[in-house]
Amino acid sequence: MTTQSHRTKSQIFSTRLPPEKVRQLVEVLYHKDALLSKKVSWRLRKRRRVYPAEFTRLEGVQWTGEITCGHNPWLRARLVDNLIVERDEMGNETATWTDRHSPVEIRKIIRKIESNG
């Protein structure tokens, strides 16, 4: 289970959104606080963007369960289960969730299957 403090910026998207739409939204969020000149440059350079949002690749195959964008700082979007947001008596919010599968876990499963086959 993962816990996130209210001080961390979060965004929650519907699981009904197509993965490509979420990828586009993550990229827009990454550039949201950039200087105007950087935003213009980012919008004009569709083919050669510096930090495009990308799906994680597993064994050379695109996996839509996780998206990363940027470099120090960077954004990470992923599918989660059991999302719960709680508020304490001071009004501070804390979110907890269970990650579905990490790329590391999936790679281990793939290697196990390959070694048994």
C-alpha positions as CSV (number, residue, x, y, z in Angstrom):
1,M,0.0,0.0,0.0
2,T,1.2,3.5,-0.8
3,T,0.5,6.6,1.1
4,Q,0.7,10.2,-0.2
5,S,0.5,13.4,1.8
6,H,-1.7,16.3,1.0
7,R,1.4,18.4,0.3
8,T,2.2,16.3,-2.8
9,K,0.5,17.4,-6.0
10,S,-1.9,14.7,-7.2
11,Q,-4.3,14.3,-10.1
12,I,-6.8,11.5,-10.4
13,F,-8.2,10.4,-13.8
14,S,-11.0,8.1,-14.6
15,T,-10.0,4.6,-15.5
16,R,-12.4,4.9,-18.4
17,L,-10.1,7.4,-20.2
18,P,-8.2,5.8,-23.0
19,P,-4.5,5.4,-22.2
20,E,-3.4,7.8,-25.0
21,K,-5.7,10.6,-23.5
22,V,-4.1,10.1,-20.1
23,R,-0.6,10.2,-21.7
24,Q,-1.5,13.6,-23.3
25,L,-2.9,14.9,-20.0
26,V,0.2,13.9,-18.1
27,E,2.3,15.8,-20.6
28,V,0.1,18.9,-20.3
29,L,0.3,18.7,-16.5
30,Y,4.1,18.4,-16.6
31,H,4.4,21.7,-18.5
32,K,1.6,23.5,-16.6
33,D,3.9,25.5,-14.4
34,A,6.6,26.2,-17.0
35,L,7.5,29.7,-18.2
36,L,5.4,31.0,-21.1
37,S,8.4,30.8,-23.5
38,K,8.9,27.1,-22.6
39,K,5.2,26.4,-23.1
40,V,5.3,27.9,-26.6
41,S,8.4,26.0,-27.5
42,W,6.9,22.8,-26.2
43,R,3.7,23.3,-28.2
44,L,5.5,24.1,-31.4
45,R,7.9,21.1,-31.3
46,K,5.5,18.2,-31.4
47,R,7.9,15.8,-33.1
48,R,11.0,16.8,-31.0
49,R,9.7,17.5,-27.6
50,V,12.3,17.5,-24.8
51,Y,10.3,15.6,-22.2
52,P,7.4,13.7,-23.9
53,A,5.1,11.6,-21.7
54,E,5.8,8.0,-22.6
55,F,4.3,4.6,-21.8
56,T,6.7,2.3,-20.0
57,R,8.1,-0.5,-22.2
58,L,8.3,-4.0,-21.0
59,E,10.5,-6.4,-22.9
60,G,10.3,-4.0,-25.9
61,V,6.5,-3.8,-25.8
62,Q,4.5,-0.7,-24.8
63,W,2.7,-1.1,-21.5
64,T,-0.1,1.3,-20.9
65,G,-0.2,0.7,-17.1
66,E,2.4,3.4,-16.4
67,I,3.3,6.7,-18.0
68,T,6.3,8.9,-17.1
69,C,7.1,12.4,-18.2
70,G,10.0,14.8,-17.5
71,H,13.3,14.6,-15.8
72,N,14.1,15.7,-12.2
73,P,11.3,16.5,-11.4
74,W,9.2,14.1,-13.3
75,L,5.6,12.9,-13.3
76,R,4.5,9.3,-13.0
77,A,1.0,8.1,-13.7
78,R,-0.1,4.6,-13.0
79,L,-3.2,2.4,-12.5
80,V,-4.1,1.8,-8.9
81,D,-6.7,0.0,-6.9
82,N,-8.4,0.8,-3.5
83,L,-7.9,4.5,-3.6
84,I,-9.0,6.1,-0.3
85,V,-8.7,9.7,0.6
86,E,-9.0,10.6,4.3
87,R,-9.1,14.0,6.1
88,D,-7.8,14.5,9.6
89,E,-9.2,16.9,12.2
90,M,-6.9,19.6,10.9
91,G,-8.2,19.3,7.4
92,N,-5.1,17.6,6.0
93,E,-5.8,15.0,3.4
94,T,-3.9,11.7,2.9
95,A,-4.5,9.3,0.0
96,T,-3.7,5.6,0.2
97,W,-3.9,3.1,-2.6
98,T,-2.6,-0.3,-3.8
99,D,-0.5,-0.3,-6.9
100,R,-1.8,-2.9,-9.4
101,H,1.5,-4.1,-10.8
102,S,4.8,-2.4,-11.1
103,P,7.0,-2.9,-14.2
104,V,9.5,-4.7,-12.0
105,E,6.8,-7.2,-10.9
106,I,5.7,-7.8,-14.4
107,R,9.3,-8.3,-15.6
108,K,9.7,-10.9,-12.9
109,I,6.5,-12.7,-14.0
110,I,7.7,-12.7,-17.6
111,R,11.1,-14.1,-16.7
112,K,9.4,-16.8,-14.6
113,I,7.2,-17.8,-17.5
114,E,10.1,-17.8,-19.9
115,S,12.2,-20.0,-17.7
116,N,9.4,-22.5,-17.3
117,G,8.7,-22.6,-21.0
